[in-house]
């Protein structure tokens, strides 16, 4: 036995020494790798802008407020993150309008679609492109198959080309929702929804099997507003009346390339090689690639444009609030009540920050987290100007955190409002009983198990939940009335959980100005009386790939979501996404200020 123990101990020590040696070697290799990658990134040549360059915007890249940064896999593989930050693209377009080296902009739709970019974001980019054209420079657009997002942006161009086998989708907007009531009934899942506001339809996806009359009414009005904005904007650029575009949508929907030309939606058909020939005539031939035109990507040019920014000790901070609002710290892609509140406190304490622009792109979420954030916005606004810029969606909790600012900017097609409150609870009694599972409880008071999932709520418990929701809704109304300087009765009339477009929100006093992110920044500088002596800083800071690498080595993981191509898989992914929203519902009181769960615009 003693000999066995000696051999076992020796074997264990040998294994540990080997593991230690392996770890040391691995750590050395990792350190060398990281150092090499950092050195490589640091030594990257400065971007040069050749004369007669064409600024190229790849329409396959989604435009987002905040770029999450490259993943480890993308960095090692040398891949480019398939997103472009809104502020970067706006800066690049505006700088290019004044840069004599840039002769044109090319909207390149040959690689894919703008499928995830919201229309309010596209409105901001489109407005910048209009400024570029007003400076006397031309815009060329090319695509193979144009959906409504592609066409909305591309319609600003001087000339639009389409592949001879391509098409233009101009069949109007729709919002198609999933309803789970019958599925829940089938499997024995009970759901109870309490709400305030007859238009607060967020819980209907669980409790009904179709739109309620109120939800149908508000959705129809919202879509009508957004569609009218689309027709007016596109029609102005293409010299087509809204009535003409409506007739196209009603009679054809999706048009072939030749039909698109006949209806004056596009100018000519062309293959990509023919487009390249056209671009070479405008900008010249690339010296290193004679088959290509002289170009610079919008991401590379944004780096050049940003280097010319003012270097000042006076700062305007742009703070991005993007995603569902959740209690606590939140995950990437979410707005954590605690984490955003902490960032607002830090900006309040930073003496170099003279004004803050809060960029909100959120459908809402936890009522508690929204109020925690709002409190910090209110304190910050007492110390320095706070201007809100609403993106594609800034509704319900997203609107809650926008109040108490000096000014609210929104695009005409921003989705906002939804001032209402819901409470949801699920029980699995029937599902469990059908599978032989039962519960029993011992308690000290009547309501001790009121939060259980083992049974439906009693009438008394439902009444308590309803009162809690009523109280929070009343507080919501009070805060909107106070911050917007509106009579509470008027707020009660325009609230009711109803969703408004940006243009309607301005008419009823929920929004101050129609405009984008740059408009909000300009107003912040004016309000803080900074003149031109200021620089911009963006928050929160995004982790670099080196930090992500260290986290991954520590056990973190990343997943890449592949987009499904076939319709069945696409629908199944929609179901998965709908149900995954429940993961963000972590309000301790189960009370939420949020848009309808699955409001999708297509």
N, C-alpha and C positions, 0 to 999 in steps of 0.2 A: 504493500500500500504506500509506504514512504517513497519507494522508487517511482511509483506511478505519479504521486503528487509532485516529485521533483521534475519529472518529465513534463507534466502538465504545466507547471509553473514556468519551466524553461520555454515551452512552446508558446505560452501566453505572452511572456516578455518579448520573445522573438517577434511575435505577431504585432505587438504594440510598437516595437522599434521599427519594424517594417512599415507599419501604418504611419508612424510619425515621419519617417524618411520620405514616404510617398506624399504625405501632406505637405511637407516642406518643399519638395520638388514641384508639386502641383501649384502651391502658393507662389513659388518663384516664377513658374511659367505664366500664371495668371497675371502676376505683377508686371512681368515683361510684356505680356500681350496688351494689358491696359495701357502701359506706358507707350507702347508702339502706336496703339490706336490714338491716344491723346496727342502724341507727337505728330502723327499723320494729319489729324484734324487741325492742329495748330499751324502746321507748315503749309496748309492749303493755300494755293496761289490766290492772290487778290483778284476778284472778278474784274475783267476788263470789258468795256462796252465799245465795240467797234463802231465806226461811222456807218450810217445808213442801216442800223440794226432794226429788226422787227421784234417787238416785245410779244412773246408767245404765252398765251394762257391756255393751259391744258384743261379742257372741260371734263375730263374723267376724274379730276381731283375734287373732292368735296371741299367746300369752303366752310370753315368753322371759326368760332370766336377764339378758342384756345386750342392750340396744337398739343396733343398729349405727348409728343416727342417720339423719336424713333425707338422701336423695340430693339432688344439685343440681337435678335435674328436679322433684322433689317440692317443694323450697323455692320455686322460681320459679313453679310451677303452683299453689302454695298447698295442696298435697295433704298429707294426714296419713299418717305412717308407719303401716303396718298391723300394728304390733306394740305390745304393752304390756309393760313390764318387771314381772316378778313382784314385786319389792320394792315398787314403786309401788302395785300393786293391793292388796297385803296391807296396806300402810300406810293406804291410802284406806279400805278396808273397816273396819279397826280404829278409825280416827279417826271414821268415820261412825257407828259403834255408840255413840259417846259424844257425838256432835254433835246437839243438839236440833233443828237446822235440817234435818237429814236424817231423813225419815219412813219411807223404804222404799228397797229396791234393786230395780232392774228388770234382769233378764237378757234382753237383747234379741237374739234369734236370727233376726230378720227379714232380715238382710243376708248371712248365710253361716254357715259352720261353723268349729269349732275344729279343723280338720283336721291342723294341724302341732303342736298342743300335746300334750305327753306326759302320761300319766295321773298320774305322781308330782307334776308341777306342778299339775295340776287338783286333786289331793288337798290340796295346801297352800291353794289358793284356796277349795276347798270347806270346809276346816276353819275358815278365817276367816269364811266366810259362816255357818257354824254358830254362831260366837261372836256374829255380828251378830243372828241370830235369838234367841239366848239373852238378848240385851239387851232383848228385848221388841219388836223391830221386824220388819216383814214383808218377804218377798221374793216378787216376782212374776216368773214366767218365761214367755216366749212364743217359739215357733219355728214354722217352716213344715215342714221335714223335719229330724228329729233323728237324728243318728248316735249312736254309743255315747258319744263324748266329750261331745257336747251334753247328752245325757240324764244322764250321770254327774254333771255339774255342776248341771244344772237340777233334778235330783231333790231337791235340798236346799230348794227353794222351798216356800212355804206353798201356792201355787196355780200349777199348770202349765197353760198354754193352748197349743193347737195349731191351726193353720189347718185348716179343714174338709176340705181336699184333701191335707193333709199326712200324714206317716207317722213311725213310730218304728222305728229299726233296733236290734233287740235279739237279733241272731242269734249272739252269742258272739264270741270272739276267734280269730284265726288268725294264723299266721306263715307266709307263702308265700315261698319262696326260689327264686332262679334258679340254674341250674347250667349251666356253659359247657363241660363236658368234651367233648361231642359236637361242639360248634361248633369248639372248638380242634382236635380231631382232623380235622375236615373241612378246615380251612384250613391245617393243618400247623404249629400252634403247640404246642410242648411245654411242660409245666409240671411242676415238681418241688416237693413240699412236704415239709419235715421238721418234726416237731412233738414236743412233750412234753405229755402229758395226754390221756387217751383221749377226753375231751369237748371238746378244743380243735379245734373244727370250722371255724375261719375259712377254712382253705385248701380246704375241700371244695367250695365253690362253683366252683372252677377244676378240681378233679381228679376229681369224681364227677358222676353224673347224677341223684342223688337223695340224700335224707338218709341218713347212716350210722345204724345202730341206736342208737349213743350220742347222736348229735345229736338224733334223733327223741325219745329218752327224756327228755333234759334240756329240750328245747323244750316237750314236752308237760307236764312237771311245772311249768315256769315259767308257761306259759299257764294251767294249772289254778289255780295260786296267785293269779295276777292276776285271773282270772275269778271266783274265790271271793271275793276282796276286793271286786270290783265288785258282785257279788250281795249281799254282806253290807251294804256301805255304802248302796247304792241301796235295798235291801229295808228297812233300818232307817228310812230317811226316808219311804218310801211305805207302810210297814206291810205289807210283803209278805215272805214267807219266801223264802230262797234256792231252795228246791225249786220254788216257784211260778214264779220267774223262769227257772229252768232249763227247766221245762216249756214256758214261753212261747217260749224260744229254740229248743227242739227241735221244737215243733209249728207255730209260725208264723214266727219269725225277724223278719220285717218286718211291722209291724202298721199298718193304716189308722188314721185319726184315731178313728173310732167303735170299732174294736177296742181301741185304746189306752185309751179311756175305760172300756170294758167290763171290761178287765183291770186297771183302777185304776192305770195307768201315768201318765195325765194326768187333769186334772180336767174341762176343758171345751174345746169348740172355739170359735174366735173369729177374725174377720178383724182386720187390724191397726187399722182405725178403731175397732172395738169395744174393743180393748185400750187405745187412746189415751183413749177415754171413761172406762174403768175407772181409768186412771192419773190422769186429771184429777180424779176424785172423791177419790182418795187424797191427791194433792199440790197440786191446784189448777191453774189455767190459766196458761200462760206469758203474761206481759204483752205481749211483743213478737210472739208467734205464738199467736193465740187458738185455732188448730187443734191446738195441741200442749200437753203437760203441762209443769209446772214441773220442770226437770231440770238436772242437772249431770253431765258425763261423768266417768268415773273418772280419766281423764288430767288433766283440769282440777282435779278435787278433790284429786288427789295432790299437785299444786303447793301447794295451800292447806295440806294436812296436813303436808307437808315443811317449810313455813315455821315451824311450831310446834316443830320439833325443837330439842333442847338445843344451845346454842352453847358448846362446851367446848374446852379445849386438849388434853383426853384423847380419843383417837380409837380406834374399832374399825374396822379396815379389812376390807371384804368384797372379796376378790379372785376374779374369775370365771375359771374354766378351762373353756372351752366349745369343743367340736369335736374333730377328730382331732388326736392328738399327733404332731407332725412334728419332724424334726431342723432346727436352725437357727432363723431368726426366725419363720417361718410367715406365712401369708397371712391376711386377714380371715376369721373363721370357723374358724380352726385354732388349736391351742395350740403355739406355737413353743417348743422346749426352751430355747433361749437367751433368748428374750424374756421368758418367764414366770420363768425363773431370775433374770434381772436385776431383774424387778419384786419378787420375793421378797427379794432382797438389799437393795433400796432400802427396803422395809418394815422389814427387820431393823435398818437404820441409822437409821430415822426415830424419834426419841425421843418424839414425840407419839403415835405408834401404840403402844397398850398391849396389843392383842391382834389376831389376824388370823383371819377366817373364810374358809377356802378353799372356794368353791362349785364342785363338780366336776360337770360334765355332759359326759362323754366316754366313747366306746367303746374308747379306748386308741389305740395306734399304735406309733411307734418305741420300741424297748426302750432305746436309748441316750438319747433325749430324755427318756423317763420317768425314767430314773435320774438324769439331770442335774437335773431338777426336784425329785425326791425328796431329793437331797442338800441342796438349798437349804431345803426344808421342814424337814428334820432340824435344820439350823443355826438356822433361825428359831425352831423350837420350844424350843431351848435358851435362847433370849434372851427369849421372850415366849410366852404361850399361843397355840396354833394349833388351831382347831376346824374339822373338815371337815363340810360340808353336802353330801350327795349329792343330785343332782337326778333326772331321769328315768333316766339311765344313768351309772354310774360303775364301769366294769368293766375288767378286764385292766390296761392301762396307766393307766386312770382309777383303778383301785384301787391300783396301784403308787404313784402320787403321793399317795394319801390316807393311807398308813401314816405312822407316826412323828408323828401328831397327838395332841393331848391327848384328843380324843374324836371319834368319827365318828357323825354323825346321818344317817339315811336314812328315806325314807318306806316304808311297808309294801309299796308296789308299785314301788319303785326296782329297777332291774336292776343287779346288781353281781356281784362275784366274778370268774369267768373267769380264774383264776390259772393261766396256761399260756403257752406260747411256741411260735411257729411261725416257720419260715423258708421263703421262697418264691423261686423263680427260674424265669424263662421262657427258652425258646430258640426260635429261628425258623428252624432248619435246613431242615426240610421245606418250610415256606412259601417260603423263599428259593429252595431248589433247584427247586421246582415252577415258579418264575418265572425260572429261568435265572441265579440269583445263587449264587455259591459263595464260600467263604472259604479262605484259606490263612494259615499263621502261622509265624513264626520266633521261637524263644524260647530263653531261657538256662537254664530249669529246668522240671521236669515240671509244676509247678502254676502257671506264669506266666500261663496263660490260663484259670485256673479260674473266673473271673467272666465268661467270654464268653457271648454270646447265640447264638453260631454253632453250638453243638452241645449235646447233653444232658450232664449231669455224669457223670463216671466214678464207679465204686463208691468209690474212694478219696476223691474230692471230696465225695460224698454223706455218707460217714462223718465227714469233717471238719466238714461243716455240721451234722450231727446232734450231734456232740460240742459244738459251739458253742452250739446250742440247749439241750442238756442242762445245760451249765454255767450259762447264764443262768437257766434254770428253777430250778436248785438255789439260785442266788443270790436269786431271787424268793422261794422257800420260806423261806430263812434270814431274809430281811428281814421277811416277814410274821410268822414265828415270834417274832422278836425284838421287833418293834414291838407286836404284839398279845399278847405274853406267853403264847404257846401252844406246846406241844411240837411240834417239827418234824414228827414222825410224824403228829400230828393234822392239821397244815396240809397234809401230803402227801395225806391221805385226802380232805379237803374241797376240795382244789385240782383237779388233773386237767383244768384248763380249764373246769370246770363253772360254769354261770351260776346265780345264786341271786336270788330275790326279796329285798327288804329284810327282810321278816319272817323268812324262813329264815336270812338272813345274820346276823341278831341271835341266833338260836338257836344257831348254830355258832360265834359269837364273832368274826365278821368285822366286825360293826357293834355299836356300843354302845347307841344309843338310837333309837327310832322317833320321828321328828319332822322338821320342816321348817327352812327358812332362819332364821325368827325364833327358833325354839328354839335353834338353834346360836349365834345372836347373843346371846341371853339368857345362855346358858351361858358364852360368852366373857367377857361383862361380869362375871359372877359369879366366874369363875376369876381374872380380873385384879383383882378386888376394887374395881370402879369405882363401885358403887352406881348412882345415877342421873346421876352427873356424867360424861357422855361423849357424843360425837356419832359418827355413822356416816359413813364415806367409802368410796366404791366405786371399784374399779380393775379393769381399766385404764381410763384416761380415753378416752372416745369422741371422735373428731374431730368438730368442728362442721362445718356445711355450708360455712362460709366457708373453712375449711382444705381441704375437699374441692374447692371451687371453684378454689383456687389450684393444687391438684394436677392437676385436669382441664385447666386452662389450660396446664399444663406437659406435657401429653401423656397423662395417665391417662384411663381410660375406665371406664364403668359399664354393666352390661347388666341389663335387667329380664327375668326368666324368667316367661313367661306359662304359666299352668297350663292344661294340655290338658283338654278336656272329653270328647272321644270316647275310648272304651276302647282302641282300637288305638294312638293317639298316646300315651296314658298308659303303655301297656306299653313302647313304644319309648323313652320318657323314662326308664323304670325301667332299661332296658338301658344307656342312656347314663350314668345315675347310677352304676350298678354299675361300669362300666368306668372312670368318672372317679375312682373311689376310688383307682385305681392311681397317680394323680398325687400323692397324699399319702404314698405309700410311698417315703420317701427315706432310710431308715436305712442308713448306710454299710455295715453288716454284713448287711443284708437280713433282720434278725431283728425280729419284731414281737410285742407283747403287746396283742392286739386281739380284740374280740368278732367273731363271724361277720360277714363284710363287710356282708351285707344283712339283718340281723335287723330285720324290720319287724313291727309289731304293728297288726293291723286287726281 
